[in-house]
Amino acid sequence: MSEQQQALDVPMSAHDDSVKTHALIAYALMVLGLFTGLFWLIGAIWAMVKKGDAAGSLFEDHYSNISKTFWWGLGLSIVGGLLTFVVIGYPLLVAVWIWSIYRIVKGLARLTSNKAYAG
């Protein structure tokens, strides 16, 4: 049996199921935030508030992924916004957007497969 089949066959506790659901909500808000901005912030706040509940669970590092993606994305977007005056900011903003999409899609794929983000 493959690792993926084993991960999907293991029954989750109610706590793990709840932690997974909250991570899924945070990822969904982050996806919306890629287009609206406000939901990006709401998704990050959701993950930061719920991170304590995920301590010790299989999905704990998904919350760290969401927080890191938010903070790095915000910081690099500010730098990119400032650098738009010298043109280099535009490619940086596009790169940050693509990098954010990658991290969110990877997180969603691993979360829906009942796997840790880093694993």
SEDOMI-798393 format. One line per field, with one value per residue (C-alpha): residue number from 0; x, y, z. Coordinates in nm, 3 decimals, always signed. Example, Ala and Ser with C-alpha at 12.3 -4.5 7.8 and 13.67 -1.06 7.14 Angstrom:
<sites>
k <- (0; 1)
x <- (+1.230; +1.367)
y <- (-0.450; -0.106)
z <- (+0.780; +0.714)
</sites>
This chain:
<sites>
k <- (0; 1; 2; 3; 4; 5; 6; 7; 8; 9; 10; 11; 12; 13; 14; 15; 16; 17; 18; 19; 20; 21; 22; 23; 24; 25; 26; 27; 28; 29; 30; 31; 32; 33; 34; 35; 36; 37; 38; 39; 40; 41; 42; 43; 44; 45; 46; 47; 48; 49; 50; 51; 52; 53; 54; 55; 56; 57; 58; 59; 60; 61; 62; 63; 64; 65; 66; 67; 68; 69; 70; 71; 72; 73; 74; 75; 76; 77; 78; 79; 80; 81; 82; 83; 84; 85; 86; 87; 88; 89; 90; 91; 92; 93; 94; 95; 96; 97; 98; 99; 100; 101; 102; 103; 104; 105; 106; 107; 108; 109; 110; 111; 112; 113; 114; 115; 116; 117; 118)
x <- (+0.000; +0.141; +0.207; -0.081; -0.329; -0.209; -0.253; -0.607; -0.703; -0.606; -0.913; -0.866; -0.976; -1.239; -0.962; -0.748; -1.053; -1.127; -0.764; -0.769; -1.096; -0.958; -0.643; -0.862; -1.060; -0.737; -0.604; -0.936; -0.925; -0.566; -0.672; -0.942; -0.684; -0.467; -0.734; -0.884; -0.609; -0.841; -0.904; -0.526; -0.510; -0.820; -0.678; -0.349; -0.522; -0.746; -0.438; -0.255; -0.556; -0.614; -0.246; -0.253; -0.531; -0.313; -0.017; +0.108; -0.120; -0.021; -0.141; +0.046; +0.303; +0.027; -0.045; +0.323; +0.322; +0.025; +0.182; +0.521; +0.361; +0.167; +0.458; +0.714; +0.456; +0.366; +0.728; +0.837; +0.527; +0.611; +0.966; +0.832; +0.585; +0.862; +1.084; +0.817; +0.961; +1.275; +1.082; +1.242; +0.950; +0.706; +0.891; +0.938; +0.563; +0.486; +0.744; +0.593; +0.246; +0.366; +0.562; +0.252; +0.036; +0.290; +0.297; -0.081; -0.142; +0.125; -0.032; -0.382; -0.262; -0.084; -0.367; -0.634; -0.408; -0.386; -0.014; +0.202; +0.315; +0.689; +0.671)
y <- (+0.000; +0.341; +0.616; +0.818; +0.531; +0.468; +0.837; +0.841; +0.510; +0.612; +0.743; +1.088; +1.192; +1.465; +1.702; +1.630; +1.668; +2.007; +2.119; +2.011; +2.199; +2.521; +2.491; +2.436; +2.751; +2.949; +2.821; +2.902; +3.255; +3.289; +3.178; +3.444; +3.688; +3.636; +3.834; +4.061; +4.128; +4.159; +3.784; +3.729; +3.911; +3.734; +3.392; +3.469; +3.593; +3.284; +3.059; +3.251; +3.236; +2.864; +2.761; +2.686; +2.433; +2.249; +2.199; +1.843; +1.744; +1.619; +1.948; +2.186; +2.289; +2.395; +2.682; +2.779; +2.762; +2.998; +3.244; +3.238; +3.278; +3.579; +3.755; +3.690; +3.781; +4.103; +4.206; +4.128; +4.297; +4.615; +4.603; +4.532; +4.818; +5.057; +4.931; +4.986; +5.335; +5.179; +4.914; +4.611; +4.604; +4.471; +4.142; +4.107; +4.149; +3.886; +3.650; +3.694; +3.621; +3.303; +3.191; +3.244; +3.042; +2.759; +2.746; +2.759; +2.494; +2.267; +2.314; +2.239; +1.930; +1.793; +1.889; +1.716; +1.408; +1.414; +1.492; +1.742; +2.041; +1.973; +1.596)
z <- (+0.000; -0.094; +0.159; +0.018; +0.057; +0.411; +0.502; +0.365; +0.529; +0.883; +1.067; +1.215; +1.560; +1.593; +1.703; +1.396; +1.174; +1.332; +1.293; +0.929; +0.866; +1.015; +0.803; +0.496; +0.580; +0.618; +0.284; +0.114; +0.250; +0.129; -0.221; -0.223; -0.092; -0.399; -0.586; -0.320; -0.065; +0.235; +0.252; +0.248; +0.581; +0.718; +0.623; +0.793; +1.108; +1.108; +1.092; +1.364; +1.598; +1.539; +1.545; +1.917; +1.867; +1.614; +1.849; +1.828; +1.541; +1.197; +1.048; +1.279; +1.017; +0.776; +1.012; +1.009; +0.629; +0.609; +0.854; +0.680; +0.339; +0.468; +0.639; +0.364; +0.099; +0.280; +0.334; -0.020; -0.161; +0.029; -0.105; -0.455; -0.427; -0.328; -0.610; -0.878; -0.911; -1.058; -1.256; -1.083; -0.840; -1.100; -1.161; -0.785; -0.726; -0.991; -0.840; -0.491; -0.630; -0.806; -0.499; -0.282; -0.522; -0.512; -0.131; -0.102; -0.369; -0.217; +0.126; -0.001; -0.186; +0.120; +0.358; +0.150; +0.141; +0.524; +0.519; +0.698; +0.489; +0.510; +0.494)
</sites>
